[in-house]
Amino acid sequence: MRVDWIRTRRVIAGLLLAAFAAIAGLAGPAGGQAVSEHGNPWVRVSLGKITVEAEAVRTPERLFLGLGYRKELPEGRGMLFFMPETEVQTFCMRGMFIPLDFIWIRDGRVAGLTRNVPATFPGDLTSPAPVSHVLEVPGGFADRHGIKAGDPVRWQ
């Protein structure tokens, strides 16, 4: 009889733990923050007077995948990379189907731009200085909106 009680307690504890984990998972990032269809939380990035709705990525897997294998990136959308270290960053266009602008960010300012990189670009893209964040937006976005080095950048 005692063995059955111990087993029952373990089953109940396991079910409670699974239910708690499922409920916590439904809340999503940051206690209800909206997420994209790709599972990344949305952040609103302000570049001077321009606003971009960006997917925020922080984990090594998400940083590696980035916008790869996506067929489109609408105007006003992007991806904000939270890099693990403030250092010179290197990106590539592996698996890309859309041209991109890279907005390199440090200390709340645009540190530099790499503009209108074709989806088929075969090489590496390196930040012009150590940066803590990188914002990818549709190719030509920076030119269309007059974004330049030194512009303030904020997100929420």
RAPESUL-V539832 format. One line per field, one symbol per residue. phi: phi as a letter, one per 20 degrees, with the letter a starting at -180 (. if undefined). psi: psi as a letter, one per 30 degrees, with the letter a starting at -180 (. if undefined). A space follows every 10 residues. Layout:
phi=???
psi=???
This chain:
phi=.fffffffff ffffffffff fffffffmfl loffcffene fecedddmee dcecfeccfg ffffflegme ebbfgndacd eeffceafdc cbdgmeccfc dddecblmcf erccdlffge geeeddffag cdbcdecggn gfffdmfbgn ffccbb
psi=eeeeeeeeee eeeeeeeeee eeeeeffakh hgkkllfggk kkkjkkjcfk kkjkkkkfle eeeeebgkgk fljlkglakj kjkfkjlkkk llgkgkfkll kkjkkkhglj flkjkhkkfg kfalkkkflk lflkkklkkf eeefggklkf kkkll.
